[in-house]
Amino acid sequence: MSSTRQLYYKVTQIRSSIGMPPTTRHTLEALGLKRRNQTVYAKCDVSSAHSLAKVKELVKIEVTNEKKTREELNRERKWKSGYEVIPQGTRKVYE
């Protein structure tokens, strides 16, 4: 048996849907996109590819092997807590 990995589209809305026709706005809502810079994952299949082709000017699309949860996406965006001590960080050397 050949085990094929499921591929996903990583879809990020980069432009607003303000002023777009209702069909375009409904397509974005069907994909799960509500605001700019929001990222969702969609399975690679014909129906999602057709929907993405309708809104290709408004979104950025990448193909990935894994689907990340909302918590994982939030963890990637956040800064690391605490601080880091840089040895001799205040000394500047001009050569």
PDB file of N, CA, C and O in Angstrom:
ATOM      1  N   MET A   1       0.823  -1.184   0.000  1.00  0.00           N
ATOM      2  CA  MET A   1       0.000   0.000   0.000  1.00  0.00           C
ATOM      3  C   MET A   1       0.868   1.250   0.000  1.00  0.00           C
ATOM      4  O   MET A   1       1.877   1.327   0.702  1.00  0.00           O
ATOM      5  N   SER A   2       0.471   2.191  -0.773  1.00  0.00           N
ATOM      6  CA  SER A   2       1.174   3.461  -0.818  1.00  0.00           C
ATOM      7  C   SER A   2       0.440   4.462   0.068  1.00  0.00           C
ATOM      8  O   SER A   2      -0.739   4.745  -0.146  1.00  0.00           O
ATOM      9  N   SER A   3       1.133   4.987   1.048  1.00  0.00           N
ATOM     10  CA  SER A   3       0.510   5.966   1.936  1.00  0.00           C
ATOM     11  C   SER A   3       0.840   7.363   1.420  1.00  0.00           C
ATOM     12  O   SER A   3       1.994   7.791   1.443  1.00  0.00           O
ATOM     13  N   THR A   4      -0.174   8.056   0.962  1.00  0.00           N
ATOM     14  CA  THR A   4       0.031   9.408   0.463  1.00  0.00           C
ATOM     15  C   THR A   4      -0.325  10.396   1.558  1.00  0.00           C
ATOM     16  O   THR A   4      -1.333  10.248   2.250  1.00  0.00           O
ATOM     17  N   ARG A   5       0.511  11.393   1.701  1.00  0.00           N
ATOM     18  CA  ARG A   5       0.253  12.414   2.707  1.00  0.00           C
ATOM     19  C   ARG A   5      -0.749  13.413   2.169  1.00  0.00           C
ATOM     20  O   ARG A   5      -0.743  13.756   0.986  1.00  0.00           O
ATOM     21  N   GLN A   6      -1.601  13.868   3.051  1.00  0.00           N
ATOM     22  CA  GLN A   6      -2.579  14.882   2.681  1.00  0.00           C
ATOM     23  C   GLN A   6      -1.879  16.233   2.577  1.00  0.00           C
ATOM     24  O   GLN A   6      -1.136  16.617   3.480  1.00  0.00           O
ATOM     25  N   LEU A   7      -2.108  16.945   1.501  1.00  0.00           N
ATOM     26  CA  LEU A   7      -1.564  18.285   1.324  1.00  0.00           C
ATOM     27  C   LEU A   7      -2.642  19.307   1.666  1.00  0.00           C
ATOM     28  O   LEU A   7      -3.835  19.063   1.482  1.00  0.00           O
ATOM     29  N   TYR A   8      -2.199  20.449   2.164  1.00  0.00           N
ATOM     30  CA  TYR A   8      -3.110  21.516   2.541  1.00  0.00           C
ATOM     31  C   TYR A   8      -2.673  22.825   1.900  1.00  0.00           C
ATOM     32  O   TYR A   8      -1.485  23.060   1.675  1.00  0.00           O
ATOM     33  N   TYR A   9      -3.660  23.672   1.609  1.00  0.00           N
ATOM     34  CA  TYR A   9      -3.388  25.035   1.205  1.00  0.00           C
ATOM     35  C   TYR A   9      -3.360  25.882   2.471  1.00  0.00           C
ATOM     36  O   TYR A   9      -4.304  25.853   3.262  1.00  0.00           O
ATOM     37  N   LYS A  10      -2.288  26.632   2.663  1.00  0.00           N
ATOM     38  CA  LYS A  10      -2.236  27.616   3.742  1.00  0.00           C
ATOM     39  C   LYS A  10      -2.665  28.936   3.126  1.00  0.00           C
ATOM     40  O   LYS A  10      -1.923  29.534   2.347  1.00  0.00           O
ATOM     41  N   VAL A  11      -3.855  29.387   3.472  1.00  0.00           N
ATOM     42  CA  VAL A  11      -4.466  30.545   2.838  1.00  0.00           C
ATOM     43  C   VAL A  11      -4.456  31.705   3.819  1.00  0.00           C
ATOM     44  O   VAL A  11      -5.004  31.605   4.916  1.00  0.00           O
ATOM     45  N   THR A  12      -3.829  32.810   3.420  1.00  0.00           N
ATOM     46  CA  THR A  12      -3.774  34.016   4.237  1.00  0.00           C
ATOM     47  C   THR A  12      -4.412  35.156   3.461  1.00  0.00           C
ATOM     48  O   THR A  12      -4.025  35.444   2.328  1.00  0.00           O
ATOM     49  N   GLN A  13      -5.397  35.805   4.082  1.00  0.00           N
ATOM     50  CA  GLN A  13      -6.036  36.934   3.421  1.00  0.00           C
ATOM     51  C   GLN A  13      -5.135  38.149   3.565  1.00  0.00           C
ATOM     52  O   GLN A  13      -4.796  38.541   4.681  1.00  0.00           O
ATOM     53  N   ILE A  14      -4.742  38.753   2.438  1.00  0.00           N
ATOM     54  CA  ILE A  14      -3.832  39.893   2.482  1.00  0.00           C
ATOM     55  C   ILE A  14      -4.519  41.197   2.091  1.00  0.00           C
ATOM     56  O   ILE A  14      -3.999  42.275   2.380  1.00  0.00           O
ATOM     57  N   ARG A  15      -5.667  41.118   1.444  1.00  0.00           N
ATOM     58  CA  ARG A  15      -6.401  42.325   1.072  1.00  0.00           C
ATOM     59  C   ARG A  15      -7.823  42.230   1.598  1.00  0.00           C
ATOM     60  O   ARG A  15      -8.361  41.139   1.788  1.00  0.00           O
ATOM     61  N   SER A  16      -8.421  43.386   1.829  1.00  0.00           N
ATOM     62  CA  SER A  16      -9.765  43.452   2.376  1.00  0.00           C
ATOM     63  C   SER A  16     -10.800  43.135   1.306  1.00  0.00           C
ATOM     64  O   SER A  16     -10.546  43.280   0.110  1.00  0.00           O
ATOM     65  N   SER A  17     -11.966  42.701   1.757  1.00  0.00           N
ATOM     66  CA  SER A  17     -13.048  42.401   0.822  1.00  0.00           C
ATOM     67  C   SER A  17     -14.019  43.567   0.689  1.00  0.00           C
ATOM     68  O   SER A  17     -15.073  43.425   0.069  1.00  0.00           O
ATOM     69  N   ILE A  18     -13.678  44.721   1.266  1.00  0.00           N
ATOM     70  CA  ILE A  18     -14.538  45.900   1.160  1.00  0.00           C
ATOM     71  C   ILE A  18     -14.598  46.337  -0.306  1.00  0.00           C
ATOM     72  O   ILE A  18     -13.567  46.480  -0.964  1.00  0.00           O
ATOM     73  N   GLY A  19     -15.795  46.543  -0.796  1.00  0.00           N
ATOM     74  CA  GLY A  19     -15.989  46.977  -2.176  1.00  0.00           C
ATOM     75  C   GLY A  19     -16.025  45.838  -3.180  1.00  0.00           C
ATOM     76  O   GLY A  19     -16.219  46.080  -4.371  1.00  0.00           O
ATOM     77  N   MET A  20     -15.844  44.606  -2.730  1.00  0.00           N
ATOM     78  CA  MET A  20     -15.895  43.459  -3.631  1.00  0.00           C
ATOM     79  C   MET A  20     -17.349  43.018  -3.839  1.00  0.00           C
ATOM     80  O   MET A  20     -18.209  43.317  -3.011  1.00  0.00           O
ATOM     81  N   PRO A  21     -17.623  42.320  -4.926  1.00  0.00           N
ATOM     82  CA  PRO A  21     -18.980  41.819  -5.149  1.00  0.00           C
ATOM     83  C   PRO A  21     -19.381  40.817  -4.060  1.00  0.00           C
ATOM     84  O   PRO A  21     -18.519  40.198  -3.437  1.00  0.00           O
ATOM     85  N   PRO A  22     -20.677  40.662  -3.837  1.00  0.00           N
ATOM     86  CA  PRO A  22     -21.133  39.745  -2.793  1.00  0.00           C
ATOM     87  C   PRO A  22     -20.645  38.307  -2.973  1.00  0.00           C
ATOM     88  O   PRO A  22     -20.381  37.620  -1.987  1.00  0.00           O
ATOM     89  N   THR A  23     -20.524  37.848  -4.210  1.00  0.00           N
ATOM     90  CA  THR A  23     -20.061  36.469  -4.413  1.00  0.00           C
ATOM     91  C   THR A  23     -18.631  36.288  -3.927  1.00  0.00           C
ATOM     92  O   THR A  23     -18.287  35.243  -3.375  1.00  0.00           O
ATOM     93  N   THR A  24     -17.799  37.300  -4.129  1.00  0.00           N
ATOM     94  CA  THR A  24     -16.418  37.234  -3.660  1.00  0.00           C
ATOM     95  C   THR A  24     -16.377  37.227  -2.139  1.00  0.00           C
ATOM     96  O   THR A  24     -15.620  36.461  -1.543  1.00  0.00           O
ATOM     97  N   ARG A  25     -17.183  38.069  -1.507  1.00  0.00           N
ATOM     98  CA  ARG A  25     -17.218  38.119  -0.051  1.00  0.00           C
ATOM     99  C   ARG A  25     -17.743  36.810   0.535  1.00  0.00           C
ATOM    100  O   ARG A  25     -17.253  36.342   1.563  1.00  0.00           O
ATOM    101  N   HIS A  26     -18.742  36.222  -0.124  1.00  0.00           N
ATOM    102  CA  HIS A  26     -19.286  34.949   0.356  1.00  0.00           C
ATOM    103  C   HIS A  26     -18.269  33.820   0.195  1.00  0.00           C
ATOM    104  O   HIS A  26     -18.225  32.902   1.015  1.00  0.00           O
ATOM    105  N   THR A  27     -17.463  33.884  -0.846  1.00  0.00           N
ATOM    106  CA  THR A  27     -16.422  32.875  -1.040  1.00  0.00           C
ATOM    107  C   THR A  27     -15.382  32.958   0.062  1.00  0.00           C
ATOM    108  O   THR A  27     -14.943  31.927   0.573  1.00  0.00           O
ATOM    109  N   LEU A  28     -14.978  34.167   0.439  1.00  0.00           N
ATOM    110  CA  LEU A  28     -14.026  34.331   1.547  1.00  0.00           C
ATOM    111  C   LEU A  28     -14.609  33.798   2.842  1.00  0.00           C
ATOM    112  O   LEU A  28     -13.911  33.138   3.611  1.00  0.00           O
ATOM    113  N   GLU A  29     -15.892  34.079   3.095  1.00  0.00           N
ATOM    114  CA  GLU A  29     -16.535  33.573   4.300  1.00  0.00           C
ATOM    115  C   GLU A  29     -16.621  32.052   4.286  1.00  0.00           C
ATOM    116  O   GLU A  29     -16.472  31.410   5.326  1.00  0.00           O
ATOM    117  N   ALA A  30     -16.860  31.477   3.115  1.00  0.00           N
ATOM    118  CA  ALA A  30     -16.935  30.018   3.005  1.00  0.00           C
ATOM    119  C   ALA A  30     -15.583  29.372   3.272  1.00  0.00           C
ATOM    120  O   ALA A  30     -15.514  28.258   3.793  1.00  0.00           O
ATOM    121  N   LEU A  31     -14.518  30.065   2.919  1.00  0.00           N
ATOM    122  CA  LEU A  31     -13.173  29.558   3.213  1.00  0.00           C
ATOM    123  C   LEU A  31     -12.808  29.726   4.686  1.00  0.00           C
ATOM    124  O   LEU A  31     -11.856  29.113   5.168  1.00  0.00           O
ATOM    125  N   GLY A  32     -13.573  30.563   5.400  1.00  0.00           N
ATOM    126  CA  GLY A  32     -13.306  30.786   6.813  1.00  0.00           C
ATOM    127  C   GLY A  32     -12.494  32.033   7.086  1.00  0.00           C
ATOM    128  O   GLY A  32     -12.000  32.215   8.199  1.00  0.00           O
ATOM    129  N   LEU A  33     -12.345  32.896   6.098  1.00  0.00           N
ATOM    130  CA  LEU A  33     -11.568  34.124   6.259  1.00  0.00           C
ATOM    131  C   LEU A  33     -12.498  35.283   6.574  1.00  0.00           C
ATOM    132  O   LEU A  33     -13.468  35.534   5.859  1.00  0.00           O
ATOM    133  N   LYS A  34     -12.185  35.992   7.667  1.00  0.00           N
ATOM    134  CA  LYS A  34     -13.038  37.089   8.089  1.00  0.00           C
ATOM    135  C   LYS A  34     -12.307  38.423   8.115  1.00  0.00           C
ATOM    136  O   LYS A  34     -12.937  39.475   8.007  1.00  0.00           O
ATOM    137  N   ARG A  35     -10.982  38.393   8.256  1.00  0.00           N
ATOM    138  CA  ARG A  35     -10.230  39.646   8.375  1.00  0.00           C
ATOM    139  C   ARG A  35      -8.880  39.500   7.704  1.00  0.00           C
ATOM    140  O   ARG A  35      -8.450  38.393   7.379  1.00  0.00           O
ATOM    141  N   ARG A  36      -8.208  40.639   7.499  1.00  0.00           N
ATOM    142  CA  ARG A  36      -6.886  40.621   6.882  1.00  0.00           C
ATOM    143  C   ARG A  36      -5.885  39.936   7.791  1.00  0.00           C
ATOM    144  O   ARG A  36      -6.025  39.967   9.014  1.00  0.00           O
ATOM    145  N   ASN A  37      -4.872  39.316   7.196  1.00  0.00           N
ATOM    146  CA  ASN A  37      -3.789  38.602   7.865  1.00  0.00           C
ATOM    147  C   ASN A  37      -4.269  37.394   8.649  1.00  0.00           C
ATOM    148  O   ASN A  37      -3.521  36.872   9.475  1.00  0.00           O
ATOM    149  N   GLN A  38      -5.479  36.936   8.420  1.00  0.00           N
ATOM    150  CA  GLN A  38      -5.967  35.712   9.040  1.00  0.00           C
ATOM    151  C   GLN A  38      -5.547  34.538   8.172  1.00  0.00           C
ATOM    152  O   GLN A  38      -5.592  34.616   6.944  1.00  0.00           O
ATOM    153  N   THR A  39      -5.137  33.446   8.817  1.00  0.00           N
ATOM    154  CA  THR A  39      -4.671  32.269   8.094  1.00  0.00           C
ATOM    155  C   THR A  39      -5.576  31.084   8.401  1.00  0.00           C
ATOM    156  O   THR A  39      -5.915  30.834   9.557  1.00  0.00           O
ATOM    157  N   VAL A  40      -5.967  30.353   7.351  1.00  0.00           N
ATOM    158  CA  VAL A  40      -6.729  29.118   7.500  1.00  0.00           C
ATOM    159  C   VAL A  40      -6.079  28.059   6.625  1.00  0.00           C
ATOM    160  O   VAL A  40      -5.311  28.374   5.716  1.00  0.00           O
ATOM    161  N   TYR A  41      -6.392  26.808   6.904  1.00  0.00           N
ATOM    162  CA  TYR A  41      -5.891  25.690   6.115  1.00  0.00           C
ATOM    163  C   TYR A  41      -7.061  25.023   5.417  1.00  0.00           C
ATOM    164  O   TYR A  41      -8.107  24.788   6.024  1.00  0.00           O
ATOM    165  N   ALA A  42      -6.880  24.718   4.137  1.00  0.00           N
ATOM    166  CA  ALA A  42      -7.894  24.034   3.342  1.00  0.00           C
ATOM    167  C   ALA A  42      -7.250  22.831   2.670  1.00  0.00           C
ATOM    168  O   ALA A  42      -6.088  22.888   2.268  1.00  0.00           O
ATOM    169  N   LYS A  43      -8.000  21.749   2.549  1.00  0.00           N
ATOM    170  CA  LYS A  43      -7.482  20.554   1.878  1.00  0.00           C
ATOM    171  C   LYS A  43      -7.250  20.847   0.404  1.00  0.00           C
ATOM    172  O   LYS A  43      -7.969  21.638  -0.206  1.00  0.00           O
ATOM    173  N   CYS A  44      -6.242  20.203  -0.157  1.00  0.00           N
ATOM    174  CA  CYS A  44      -5.971  20.335  -1.585  1.00  0.00           C
ATOM    175  C   CYS A  44      -6.940  19.442  -2.348  1.00  0.00           C
ATOM    176  O   CYS A  44      -6.720  18.236  -2.469  1.00  0.00           O
ATOM    177  N   ASP A  45      -7.990  20.026  -2.852  1.00  0.00           N
ATOM    178  CA  ASP A  45      -8.904  19.296  -3.716  1.00  0.00           C
ATOM    179  C   ASP A  45      -9.489  20.269  -4.733  1.00  0.00           C
ATOM    180  O   ASP A  45      -9.195  21.464  -4.701  1.00  0.00           O
ATOM    181  N   VAL A  46     -10.305  19.759  -5.619  1.00  0.00           N
ATOM    182  CA  VAL A  46     -10.793  20.555  -6.736  1.00  0.00           C
ATOM    183  C   VAL A  46     -11.710  21.682  -6.263  1.00  0.00           C
ATOM    184  O   VAL A  46     -11.634  22.796  -6.782  1.00  0.00           O
ATOM    185  N   SER A  47     -12.569  21.407  -5.290  1.00  0.00           N
ATOM    186  CA  SER A  47     -13.529  22.431  -4.862  1.00  0.00           C
ATOM    187  C   SER A  47     -12.832  23.599  -4.164  1.00  0.00           C
ATOM    188  O   SER A  47     -13.189  24.756  -4.386  1.00  0.00           O
ATOM    189  N   SER A  48     -11.838  23.300  -3.321  1.00  0.00           N
ATOM    190  CA  SER A  48     -11.134  24.400  -2.659  1.00  0.00           C
ATOM    191  C   SER A  48     -10.259  25.154  -3.656  1.00  0.00           C
ATOM    192  O   SER A  48     -10.108  26.370  -3.536  1.00  0.00           O
ATOM    193  N   ALA A  49      -9.685  24.466  -4.628  1.00  0.00           N
ATOM    194  CA  ALA A  49      -8.884  25.147  -5.649  1.00  0.00           C
ATOM    195  C   ALA A  49      -9.764  26.087  -6.477  1.00  0.00           C
ATOM    196  O   ALA A  49      -9.331  27.176  -6.856  1.00  0.00           O
ATOM    197  N   HIS A  50     -10.985  25.668  -6.753  1.00  0.00           N
ATOM    198  CA  HIS A  50     -11.908  26.525  -7.505  1.00  0.00           C
ATOM    199  C   HIS A  50     -12.272  27.761  -6.686  1.00  0.00           C
ATOM    200  O   HIS A  50     -12.324  28.868  -7.224  1.00  0.00           O
ATOM    201  N   SER A  51     -12.523  27.581  -5.398  1.00  0.00           N
ATOM    202  CA  SER A  51     -12.844  28.722  -4.534  1.00  0.00           C
ATOM    203  C   SER A  51     -11.672  29.681  -4.427  1.00  0.00           C
ATOM    204  O   SER A  51     -11.861  30.897  -4.444  1.00  0.00           O
ATOM    205  N   LEU A  52     -10.460  29.143  -4.315  1.00  0.00           N
ATOM    206  CA  LEU A  52      -9.276  29.983  -4.213  1.00  0.00           C
ATOM    207  C   LEU A  52      -9.008  30.732  -5.513  1.00  0.00           C
ATOM    208  O   LEU A  52      -8.480  31.844  -5.485  1.00  0.00           O
ATOM    209  N   ALA A  53      -9.359  30.147  -6.637  1.00  0.00           N
ATOM    210  CA  ALA A  53      -9.173  30.831  -7.917  1.00  0.00           C
ATOM    211  C   ALA A  53     -10.080  32.053  -8.026  1.00  0.00           C
ATOM    212  O   ALA A  53      -9.738  33.024  -8.701  1.00  0.00           O
ATOM    213  N   LYS A  54     -11.236  32.007  -7.360  1.00  0.00           N
ATOM    214  CA  LYS A  54     -12.161  33.150  -7.387  1.00  0.00           C
ATOM    215  C   LYS A  54     -11.624  34.346  -6.617  1.00  0.00           C
ATOM    216  O   LYS A  54     -11.918  35.492  -6.956  1.00  0.00           O
ATOM    217  N   VAL A  55     -10.822  34.074  -5.559  1.00  0.00           N
ATOM    218  CA  VAL A  55     -10.349  35.162  -4.692  1.00  0.00           C
ATOM    219  C   VAL A  55      -8.836  35.283  -4.719  1.00  0.00           C
ATOM    220  O   VAL A  55      -8.233  35.722  -3.740  1.00  0.00           O
ATOM    221  N   LYS A  56      -8.216  34.902  -5.821  1.00  0.00           N
ATOM    222  CA  LYS A  56      -6.751  34.838  -5.892  1.00  0.00           C
ATOM    223  C   LYS A  56      -6.080  36.192  -5.696  1.00  0.00           C
ATOM    224  O   LYS A  56      -4.921  36.243  -5.282  1.00  0.00           O
ATOM    225  N   GLU A  57      -6.777  37.289  -5.983  1.00  0.00           N
ATOM    226  CA  GLU A  57      -6.192  38.616  -5.818  1.00  0.00           C
ATOM    227  C   GLU A  57      -6.165  39.060  -4.362  1.00  0.00           C
ATOM    228  O   GLU A  57      -5.426  39.979  -4.010  1.00  0.00           O
ATOM    229  N   LEU A  58      -6.959  38.423  -3.517  1.00  0.00           N
ATOM    230  CA  LEU A  58      -7.112  38.846  -2.133  1.00  0.00           C
ATOM    231  C   LEU A  58      -6.331  37.997  -1.149  1.00  0.00           C
ATOM    232  O   LEU A  58      -6.192  38.383   0.012  1.00  0.00           O
ATOM    233  N   VAL A  59      -5.813  36.846  -1.578  1.00  0.00           N
ATOM    234  CA  VAL A  59      -5.187  35.909  -0.650  1.00  0.00           C
ATOM    235  C   VAL A  59      -3.792  35.516  -1.121  1.00  0.00           C
ATOM    236  O   VAL A  59      -3.447  35.649  -2.295  1.00  0.00           O
ATOM    237  N   LYS A  60      -3.001  35.026  -0.163  1.00  0.00           N
ATOM    238  CA  LYS A  60      -1.700  34.432  -0.456  1.00  0.00           C
ATOM    239  C   LYS A  60      -1.836  32.945  -0.154  1.00  0.00           C
ATOM    240  O   LYS A  60      -2.351  32.567   0.899  1.00  0.00           O
ATOM    241  N   ILE A  61      -1.377  32.103  -1.072  1.00  0.00           N
ATOM    242  CA  ILE A  61      -1.587  30.665  -0.952  1.00  0.00           C
ATOM    243  C   ILE A  61      -0.240  29.951  -0.952  1.00  0.00           C
ATOM    244  O   ILE A  61       0.611  30.207  -1.803  1.00  0.00           O
ATOM    245  N   GLU A  62      -0.058  29.049   0.017  1.00  0.00           N
ATOM    246  CA  GLU A  62       1.121  28.189   0.089  1.00  0.00           C
ATOM    247  C   GLU A  62       0.640  26.755   0.257  1.00  0.00           C
ATOM    248  O   GLU A  62      -0.426  26.517   0.826  1.00  0.00           O
ATOM    249  N   VAL A  63       1.415  25.807  -0.229  1.00  0.00           N
ATOM    250  CA  VAL A  63       1.082  24.394  -0.070  1.00  0.00           C
ATOM    251  C   VAL A  63       1.958  23.814   1.033  1.00  0.00           C
ATOM    252  O   VAL A  63       3.181  23.957   0.999  1.00  0.00           O
ATOM    253  N   THR A  64       1.333  23.157   2.015  1.00  0.00           N
ATOM    254  CA  THR A  64       2.066  22.575   3.139  1.00  0.00           C
ATOM    255  C   THR A  64       1.644  21.126   3.335  1.00  0.00           C
ATOM    256  O   THR A  64       0.614  20.680   2.829  1.00  0.00           O
ATOM    257  N   ASN A  65       2.476  20.405   4.088  1.00  0.00           N
ATOM    258  CA  ASN A  65       2.178  19.005   4.393  1.00  0.00           C
ATOM    259  C   ASN A  65       1.355  18.836   5.651  1.00  0.00           C
ATOM    260  O   ASN A  65       0.683  17.818   5.821  1.00  0.00           O
ATOM    261  N   GLU A  66       1.399  19.822   6.536  1.00  0.00           N
ATOM    262  CA  GLU A  66       0.722  19.681   7.816  1.00  0.00           C
ATOM    263  C   GLU A  66      -0.243  20.830   8.046  1.00  0.00           C
ATOM    264  O   GLU A  66      -0.049  21.946   7.564  1.00  0.00           O
ATOM    265  N   LYS A  67      -1.284  20.519   8.795  1.00  0.00           N
ATOM    266  CA  LYS A  67      -2.293  21.511   9.134  1.00  0.00           C
ATOM    267  C   LYS A  67      -2.066  21.921  10.585  1.00  0.00           C
ATOM    268  O   LYS A  67      -2.074  21.075  11.480  1.00  0.00           O
ATOM    269  N   LYS A  68      -1.864  23.211  10.820  1.00  0.00           N
ATOM    270  CA  LYS A  68      -1.602  23.698  12.167  1.00  0.00           C
ATOM    271  C   LYS A  68      -2.891  24.185  12.804  1.00  0.00           C
ATOM    272  O   LYS A  68      -3.779  24.706  12.130  1.00  0.00           O
ATOM    273  N   THR A  69      -2.977  24.008  14.107  1.00  0.00           N
ATOM    274  CA  THR A  69      -4.147  24.481  14.833  1.00  0.00           C
ATOM    275  C   THR A  69      -4.013  25.971  15.100  1.00  0.00           C
ATOM    276  O   THR A  69      -2.952  26.556  14.882  1.00  0.00           O
ATOM    277  N   ARG A  70      -5.075  26.573  15.564  1.00  0.00           N
ATOM    278  CA  ARG A  70      -5.067  27.994  15.869  1.00  0.00           C
ATOM    279  C   ARG A  70      -4.089  28.303  16.996  1.00  0.00           C
ATOM    280  O   ARG A  70      -3.437  29.348  16.985  1.00  0.00           O
ATOM    281  N   GLU A  71      -3.985  27.400  17.968  1.00  0.00           N
ATOM    282  CA  GLU A  71      -3.055  27.610  19.075  1.00  0.00           C
ATOM    283  C   GLU A  71      -1.609  27.587  18.596  1.00  0.00           C
ATOM    284  O   GLU A  71      -0.789  28.379  19.060  1.00  0.00           O
ATOM    285  N   GLU A  72      -1.291  26.684  17.667  1.00  0.00           N
ATOM    286  CA  GLU A  72       0.072  26.627  17.128  1.00  0.00           C
ATOM    287  C   GLU A  72       0.409  27.894  16.341  1.00  0.00           C
ATOM    288  O   GLU A  72       1.529  28.398  16.425  1.00  0.00           O
ATOM    289  N   LEU A  73      -0.543  28.401  15.589  1.00  0.00           N
ATOM    290  CA  LEU A  73      -0.317  29.646  14.847  1.00  0.00           C
ATOM    291  C   LEU A  73      -0.101  30.814  15.799  1.00  0.00           C
ATOM    292  O   LEU A  73       0.748  31.669  15.547  1.00  0.00           O
ATOM    293  N   ASN A  74      -0.860  30.859  16.888  1.00  0.00           N
ATOM    294  CA  ASN A  74      -0.693  31.940  17.864  1.00  0.00           C
ATOM    295  C   ASN A  74       0.658  31.848  18.555  1.00  0.00           C
ATOM    296  O   ASN A  74       1.293  32.875  18.794  1.00  0.00           O
ATOM    297  N   ARG A  75       1.117  30.630  18.884  1.00  0.00           N
ATOM    298  CA  ARG A  75       2.416  30.463  19.525  1.00  0.00           C
ATOM    299  C   ARG A  75       3.547  30.911  18.617  1.00  0.00           C
ATOM    300  O   ARG A  75       4.531  31.472  19.099  1.00  0.00           O
ATOM    301  N   GLU A  76       3.435  30.679  17.322  1.00  0.00           N
ATOM    302  CA  GLU A  76       4.475  31.100  16.375  1.00  0.00           C
ATOM    303  C   GLU A  76       4.572  32.615  16.297  1.00  0.00           C
ATOM    304  O   GLU A  76       5.664  33.155  16.116  1.00  0.00           O
ATOM    305  N   ARG A  77       3.449  33.306  16.432  1.00  0.00           N
ATOM    306  CA  ARG A  77       3.415  34.753  16.296  1.00  0.00           C
ATOM    307  C   ARG A  77       3.949  35.491  17.505  1.00  0.00           C
ATOM    308  O   ARG A  77       4.469  36.599  17.377  1.00  0.00           O
ATOM    309  N   LYS A  78       3.825  34.888  18.681  1.00  0.00           N
ATOM    310  CA  LYS A  78       4.164  35.596  19.908  1.00  0.00           C
ATOM    311  C   LYS A  78       5.658  35.630  20.164  1.00  0.00           C
ATOM    312  O   LYS A  78       6.404  34.759  19.718  1.00  0.00           O
ATOM    313  N   TRP A  79       6.079  36.656  20.893  1.00  0.00           N
ATOM    314  CA  TRP A  79       7.469  36.780  21.314  1.00  0.00           C
ATOM    315  C   TRP A  79       7.750  35.778  22.413  1.00  0.00           C
ATOM    316  O   TRP A  79       6.842  35.359  23.132  1.00  0.00           O
ATOM    317  N   LYS A  80       9.013  35.395  22.541  1.00  0.00           N
ATOM    318  CA  LYS A  80       9.404  34.536  23.638  1.00  0.00           C
ATOM    319  C   LYS A  80       9.341  35.344  24.930  1.00  0.00           C
ATOM    320  O   LYS A  80       9.706  36.519  24.957  1.00  0.00           O
ATOM    321  N   SER A  81       8.875  34.704  25.995  1.00  0.00           N
ATOM    322  CA  SER A  81       8.760  35.423  27.256  1.00  0.00           C
ATOM    323  C   SER A  81      10.131  35.557  27.906  1.00  0.00           C
ATOM    324  O   SER A  81      11.031  34.753  27.663  1.00  0.00           O
ATOM    325  N   GLY A  82      10.274  36.584  28.735  1.00  0.00           N
ATOM    326  CA  GLY A  82      11.527  36.799  29.433  1.00  0.00           C
ATOM    327  C   GLY A  82      12.469  37.672  28.636  1.00  0.00           C
ATOM    328  O   GLY A  82      12.062  38.393  27.725  1.00  0.00           O
ATOM    329  N   TYR A  83      13.721  37.593  28.993  1.00  0.00           N
ATOM    330  CA  TYR A  83      14.730  38.397  28.324  1.00  0.00           C
ATOM    331  C   TYR A  83      16.008  37.575  28.176  1.00  0.00           C
ATOM    332  O   TYR A  83      16.153  36.509  28.774  1.00  0.00           O
ATOM    333  N   GLU A  84      16.905  38.080  27.385  1.00  0.00           N
ATOM    334  CA  GLU A  84      18.156  37.386  27.111  1.00  0.00           C
ATOM    335  C   GLU A  84      19.307  38.334  27.430  1.00  0.00           C
ATOM    336  O   GLU A  84      19.314  39.488  27.000  1.00  0.00           O
ATOM    337  N   VAL A  85      20.279  37.833  28.188  1.00  0.00           N
ATOM    338  CA  VAL A  85      21.443  38.637  28.541  1.00  0.00           C
ATOM    339  C   VAL A  85      22.508  38.427  27.470  1.00  0.00           C
ATOM    340  O   VAL A  85      22.923  37.300  27.202  1.00  0.00           O
ATOM    341  N   ILE A  86      22.942  39.528  26.865  1.00  0.00           N
ATOM    342  CA  ILE A  86      23.982  39.468  25.853  1.00  0.00           C
ATOM    343  C   ILE A  86      25.284  39.887  26.520  1.00  0.00           C
ATOM    344  O   ILE A  86      25.389  41.018  26.994  1.00  0.00           O
ATOM    345  N   PRO A  87      26.287  39.000  26.571  1.00  0.00           N
ATOM    346  CA  PRO A  87      27.544  39.362  27.220  1.00  0.00           C
ATOM    347  C   PRO A  87      28.216  40.513  26.473  1.00  0.00           C
ATOM    348  O   PRO A  87      28.354  40.483  25.251  1.00  0.00           O
ATOM    349  N   GLN A  88      28.620  41.503  27.216  1.00  0.00           N
ATOM    350  CA  GLN A  88      29.263  42.697  26.679  1.00  0.00           C
ATOM    351  C   GLN A  88      28.399  43.350  25.606  1.00  0.00           C
ATOM    352  O   GLN A  88      28.903  43.855  24.603  1.00  0.00           O
ATOM    353  N   GLY A  89      27.122  43.331  25.830  1.00  0.00           N
ATOM    354  CA  GLY A  89      26.188  43.877  24.851  1.00  0.00           C
ATOM    355  C   GLY A  89      26.194  45.381  24.776  1.00  0.00           C
ATOM    356  O   GLY A  89      25.788  45.957  23.766  1.00  0.00           O
ATOM    357  N   THR A  90      26.659  46.040  25.854  1.00  0.00           N
ATOM    358  CA  THR A  90      26.640  47.500  25.836  1.00  0.00           C
ATOM    359  C   THR A  90      27.907  48.098  25.263  1.00  0.00           C
ATOM    360  O   THR A  90      27.959  49.298  24.995  1.00  0.00           O
ATOM    361  N   ARG A  91      28.910  47.293  25.075  1.00  0.00           N
ATOM    362  CA  ARG A  91      30.155  47.810  24.522  1.00  0.00           C
ATOM    363  C   ARG A  91      30.083  47.824  23.006  1.00  0.00           C
ATOM    364  O   ARG A  91      29.727  46.827  22.377  1.00  0.00           O
ATOM    365  N   LYS A  92      30.422  48.958  22.434  1.00  0.00           N
ATOM    366  CA  LYS A  92      30.454  49.059  20.978  1.00  0.00           C
ATOM    367  C   LYS A  92      31.896  49.154  20.535  1.00  0.00           C
ATOM    368  O   LYS A  92      32.682  49.904  21.114  1.00  0.00           O
ATOM    369  N   VAL A  93      32.240  48.414  19.532  1.00  0.00           N
ATOM    370  CA  VAL A  93      33.586  48.432  18.996  1.00  0.00           C
ATOM    371  C   VAL A  93      33.528  49.004  17.593  1.00  0.00           C
ATOM    372  O   VAL A  93      32.876  48.448  16.709  1.00  0.00           O
ATOM    373  N   TYR A  94      34.210  50.113  17.399  1.00  0.00           N
ATOM    374  CA  TYR A  94      34.276  50.730  16.082  1.00  0.00           C
ATOM    375  C   TYR A  94      35.656  50.486  15.492  1.00  0.00           C
ATOM    376  O   TYR A  94      36.675  50.869  16.067  1.00  0.00           O
ATOM    377  N   GLU A  95      35.665  49.858  14.365  1.00  0.00           N
ATOM    378  CA  GLU A  95      36.946  49.561  13.733  1.00  0.00           C
ATOM    379  C   GLU A  95      37.120  50.321  12.457  1.00  0.00           C
ATOM    380  O   GLU A  95      38.148  50.187  11.794  1.00  0.00           O
TER     381      GLU A  95
END
